[in-house]
Amino acid sequence: MMTVTDGKRVSIEYTVTLEDQTQVDTNVGGAPLTYTQGEQQVLPALQKKIVGLAAGESTQAVLSPDEAYGAVNPNAFQAVDKNRISEEAQKVGTQLETKDASGRTQHPRVHHIEENTVVLDFNHPLAGKTLTVDVKVLEVEESSS
């Protein structure tokens, strides 16, 4: 039976939860996530955890912030003039879409609102969080690339 090793095409189903058991992502019941093992298409710490598993096998990975989306970067907060944010978007937690200087799309969230400014958080929404990822390997095959 073929097992997960670098270069193999792997299909998985997964559920991601936070320490308080809040589910933040899942593809169970939907399309599987298919990637090539070892090509950094999913979190490296998660890839390490499933090495050696075969189709039908499951595991659970507890990923620290450093293994997942990193610590919260205090330099990733930016205050912008309230006039630059629509009134309906001026709510804590609202995710915005902006472009950086190079034209890349970014998705900051409204962190808090001050008298004349809105403070945006450009950190990944899961930065600073410990994640528990329940994974089931659905298929392992030779990569066509």
C-alpha positions in Angstrom: 0.0 0.0 0.0 1.4 3.4 -1.0 2.1 5.8 1.9 2.6 9.6 2.1 6.2 10.5 1.2 7.7 13.5 -0.6 6.6 13.8 -4.2 3.4 11.8 -3.7 0.0 13.4 -4.6 -2.1 13.3 -1.5 -5.8 13.9 -1.0 -7.0 14.6 2.5 -10.0 15.7 4.5 -9.4 17.9 7.5 -11.0 19.8 10.3 -9.2 22.7 12.1 -10.2 23.7 15.6 -8.9 26.2 18.1 -8.0 25.4 21.8 -11.6 26.3 22.8 -12.9 23.7 20.3 -14.2 26.4 17.9 -14.1 24.9 14.4 -12.4 27.4 12.0 -12.2 25.3 8.9 -13.2 21.9 7.4 -13.6 20.2 4.1 -15.3 17.1 5.5 -18.3 16.4 3.3 -16.9 18.6 0.5 -14.0 18.4 -2.0 -10.8 16.9 -0.7 -7.6 19.0 -0.4 -5.2 17.6 -2.9 -1.5 18.6 -2.9 2.0 17.3 -3.6 3.7 16.2 -0.4 6.9 18.2 0.3 6.2 21.1 -2.0 5.1 23.5 0.8 1.5 23.7 -0.4 0.2 23.0 3.1 1.7 23.8 6.5 5.1 22.0 6.8 4.4 20.8 10.4 1.1 19.2 9.1 3.0 17.5 6.2 5.5 16.0 8.7 2.7 14.6 10.8 1.1 12.6 8.0 4.3 11.1 6.5 4.0 7.3 6.4 0.2 7.3 6.5 -1.8 5.3 3.9 -5.2 6.0 2.4 -7.9 5.5 5.1 -5.6 6.4 8.0 -6.1 9.4 10.3 -4.1 11.5 12.7 -4.4 14.6 14.8 -1.8 17.3 14.7 -1.6 20.0 17.4 0.3 22.9 15.8 1.7 25.8 17.9 1.5 29.3 16.4 5.1 29.0 15.2 4.2 25.8 13.3 1.0 27.3 11.9 0.6 31.0 11.0 3.1 32.5 13.3 2.9 34.9 16.3 0.9 38.0 16.1 3.2 40.7 14.6 2.6 44.0 16.4 4.0 45.8 13.4 1.1 44.4 11.3 -1.4 46.9 12.7 -2.0 50.1 10.8 -4.1 53.1 11.7 -5.9 54.7 8.7 -8.0 57.8 8.6 -11.7 57.0 9.2 -12.6 58.8 6.0 -10.8 56.0 4.0 -13.1 53.3 5.3 -16.8 53.1 4.4 -19.1 53.7 7.3 -20.7 50.2 7.0 -17.2 48.6 7.2 -16.3 50.4 10.4 -17.2 47.5 12.6 -14.6 45.4 14.6 -13.9 42.2 12.8 -14.9 43.4 9.3 -12.6 42.0 6.7 -11.6 44.4 4.0 -9.9 44.0 0.6 -7.0 46.3 -0.3 -4.0 46.4 -2.6 -0.4 46.9 -1.4 2.1 49.1 -3.2 3.0 46.2 -5.5 -0.6 45.5 -6.4 -1.0 42.4 -4.3 -4.4 41.9 -2.7 -4.5 42.0 1.1 -7.4 41.3 3.5 -6.9 43.2 6.7 -9.5 43.1 9.5 -10.8 46.0 11.5 -9.2 45.6 14.9 -10.6 48.6 16.7 -11.9 52.1 16.0 -10.6 55.3 17.5 -12.0 58.8 17.3 -10.5 59.7 13.9 -8.9 56.4 12.8 -9.6 52.8 12.1 -6.9 50.4 13.2 -6.5 47.5 10.7 -4.9 44.2 11.5 -2.9 42.7 8.6 -1.9 39.5 10.5 -3.2 36.2 9.3 -6.6 35.6 11.1 -5.1 32.5 12.8 -1.8 34.2 13.8 -1.0 33.5 17.5 -3.4 30.6 17.6 -2.7 26.9 18.5 -4.5 24.8 15.9 -5.7 21.2 16.2 -6.0 19.6 12.8 -7.8 16.3 12.4 -6.7 14.7 9.1 -7.8 11.7 7.2 -5.8 10.6 4.2 -8.2 9.7 1.4 -5.8 8.9 -1.4 -2.0 8.6 -2.1 -0.7 8.3 -5.6 2.3 9.0 -7.7 2.5 12.7 -8.7 2.0 13.4 -12.4 4.4 16.5 -12.2 
